[in-house]
Structure formats: structure tokens, C-alpha cells
Amino acid sequence: MPIHYPSQPTIFLVYATILLGILMVAGGTLAFMTIVLGRDVRPIWATYLSWCVLVPLVFVAIYWGRIPTIFLFTIFAVLGFKEFARATGLYRDWWMTGAGYLAIAATGIAALVHNPNDGSPGWYGLYMALPAYAIALFIMMPILRNHTQGQLQAVSLTILGYIYIGWMFLHLAFLADCPNFKGYILFILVAVELNDVAAYVFGHLLGRRGRHQLRSNISPNKTWEGALGALATSMALPWLLRFSFPYFGATQLILTGLIVGIGGQLGDLSISVIKRDLGIKDMGTLIPGHGGVLDRIDSLMYSAPLFLHMVHFYYKHW
């Protein structure tokens, strides 16, 4: 049975209206707290102003179509890998870092080009095979350079950085090759951010007394109350935002909720593991009030690939 995809301009307009409304309410609230209540909310203002730049940037790319969207997410992946390389010390090895950049660029190109077999946008087969080629390249680098000292660590870090920050995150870019790409990408972006907000709100409201830490050694401020509240919110979002994919059945909607609710939190915790091991608070300082790019996209690195492969399993877009 053919799929009847929703109007892409309509989906874009609805999400743009929702997020514009949220930004206006948030700005008004901060202004009230500053002017009327006399609260010092400068750190929150920094976070808010960063959102006022990030949201239009992403929306402009998505509005103009798949090519600008893929380019933008590829740039995010490159910046995220750079932060990872600097934080872990990999950046000192320019050969391995350069190989990581090259692999990420190839991943973006695989999402950008058309499949030579059937002419469809995005070369899905190449995209899925790229980790094998990338790892072969990384392992080959010490051989080409005739180096041994410290190469196991360098190769391992490059593999982790590319697979996790490059290949897994860029599944979000590959979603731009779907007929309903605005519905998919805008939902994932909004749902993952709302999942983060719900975890914070429920954690503070319900976890205030007798806090039950989710993972005390990894992220002490995260609680089971926050995690379960975020999961409940994420389970409701696919139904509330069903206009994004009206052809989804109950099974797909439930899976989408689980992917966002569980995958988003796992992505956040995984970057926290790396930061705790390195003894740093943020992966970078590029985005005021947010830290680095990795601190903003971490929740997508689990959610995006899980969502894409769920969609591909049921609807065979590629």
C-alpha cells in the first residue's frame, strides 16, 4: 500500500510556529525575572541567546532542503570530532585526526550523493559499509608512517570518535534523503530536546527529597525520577506530534517514544562517561551556556541511528 506523505511545508510551518512561541515565552519569562523580580539570571540568558542563534540556523538549513541540511549536520559532526580530539589528546596526532576528518567527510558525501544503482538520494549501502573502510584506514595509518609508540591509543580513539560522533550522529543527516525528511528530522530534534528538559524538570520536582541517583559516578545530578519522567514525556510526544508521520501505526509510535526516551538519555550519559574519565565539565566552549557542540548533540547520537533503522525496517525508503 503506497504511503501518503504529509505536506513538508506544512510540517515546517507548524514546527517553526511552535519553536518561535517557545522562544518568545522563554524570553518574556527571563525578562520578567530580570526586570520585575530582580533575579540574576545571566547564565540562563546566555543559554537562551545561544538557542536564538542555533534554532534559526538549523531551521534555515532544513527549509532550504536536503543538501544544506546534510552540510550543516556534517559540519556539526566535524566540530564534535574536533572537540573530542582536543579533549582526549588525539589532536596532537594530526595524521590520525586528519584521517578522522576524512572519514566524516566521506560519510557526509555518502548521504549527499545519489545511489548509482537506482538514482535515489543517499547511497545507503555505502553509508552502512563506511565504518569498515574507515577502520581499515585508521589501522593502516601507523603502517604508512612506520610508527608504533602510542598508536594503539590513537587508533582506538579515532575509531571511537568517528563511529560515535561521525557515523552514528550523521544518521540524522541521512534522514534528509527520506521523502518525509522534515517530519522525521524536526520531530527528532524537538523530541530529544524536550526529553532533556523533562529529565531536568521531573528530576528537580520529584527528586528533591530522597534523590535516587540514576548513575552516581557518571552524572550525579541525574535521578531515576527525572529519567522516568523524561521517558513518559517521550512516549507521549509521537502521539502529540503525529502530524510529523501520520502513516505511523501504534507499533512505530511506541518504538519512536522508546528510541527518544531511552536513546536520548543514553547518548547524554555516554558523553558524561567520557567527560568524567577526562576530568572535564564540558567538551568545549563554542556555544555559550551550552558548552561545546558535543554537549548539544550527544542525545542525538543514539536516537538518530535507532530511529533511522526503525524507519527503514518498516518503510524501506532506500
C-alpha positions, 0 to 999 in steps of 0.5 A: 500500500503506497504511503501518503506523505504529509505536506513538508511545508506544512510540517515546517510551518507548524514546527517553526510556529511552535519553536518561535512561541517557545522562544518568545515565552522563554524570553518574556519569562527571563525578562520578567525575572530580570526586570520585575523580580530582580533575579540574576539570571545571566547564565540562563540568558546566555543559554537562551541567546545561544538557542536564538542563534542555533534554532534559526540556523538549523531551521534555515538549513532544513527549509532550504532542503536536503543538501544544506541540511546534510552540510550543516549536520556534517559540519556539526559532526566535524566540530564534535570530532574536533572537540573530542580530539582536543579533549582526549589528546588525539589532536596532537596526532594530526595524521590520525585526526586528519584521517578522522576528518576524512572519514566524516567527510566521506560519510557526509558525501555518502548521504549527499550523493545519489545511489548509482544503482537506482538514482535515489538520494543517499547511497545507503549501502555505502553509508552502512559499509563506511565504518569498515573502510574507515577502520581499515584506514585508521589501522593502516595509518601507523603502517604508512608512517612506520610508527608504533609508540602510542598508536594503539591509543590513537587508533582506538580513539579515532575509531571511537570518535568517528563511529560515535560522533561521525557515523552514528550522529550523521544518521540524522543527516541521512534522514534528509534523503527520506521523502518525509525528511522534515517530519522525521528530522524536526520531530527528532530534534524537538523530541530529544530536546524536550526529553532533556528538559523533562529529565531536568524538570521531573528530576528537580520536582520529584527528586528533591527529597530522597534523590535516587541517583540514576548513575552516581559516578557518571552524572550525579545530578541525574535521578531515576525520577527525572529519567522516568519522567523524561521517558513518559514525556517521550512516549507521549510526544509521537502521539502529540506530534503525529502530524510529523508521520501520520502513516505511523501505526501504534507499533512505530509510535511506541518504538519512536517514544522508546528510541527518544526516551531511552536513546536520548538519555543514553547518548547524554550519559555516554558523553558524561562517561567520557567527560568524567574519565577526562576530568572535564565539565564540558567538551568545549566552549563554542556555544555559550551556556551550552558548552561545546557542540558535543554537549548539544548533540550527544542525545542525538547520537543514539536516537538518530541511528535507532530511529533511522533503522526503525524507519527503514525496517518498516518503510524501506525508503532506500 
